[in-house]
Amino acid sequence: MSALLPRPVTGAINHVLRATPLALERVRAHAGRTVAFHVGPATFAFTAQTTGEVEPAVRGAAPDVEVRVSPIAFARIAAGD
C-alpha cells in the first residue's frame, strides 16, 4: 500500500464512530481486518480494532478488502452530493 491513514484522519474517523454506538458495534465485528481505500493514486488503509475503532494499517499489511473510488466521486461524496 502506498500510503496509510495519517493519525488526524484516523482520529476523526474514531470520533465519528464513538458518537455512534451502532457503528462501533459493526466495526468491532471486523476486528483484525484491514481495508484499503484507493482514491486515484493514493491509498489509505486502516485496521478495525476490538474496541470498534480503527488504527492505521501496518505498512505492508495485506488488505482483506479494497475499495476503489474515483477522485471525482470522492470529491462529490465529500461535498455531500
Buried (B, 14 or more C-beta within 10 A) or exposed (E): BEBBBEEEBBEEBBEEBEEEEEBBEEBBEBEEBBBBBBBEEEBBBBBBBEBBBBBBBEEEBEBEEBEEBEEEEBEEEEEEE
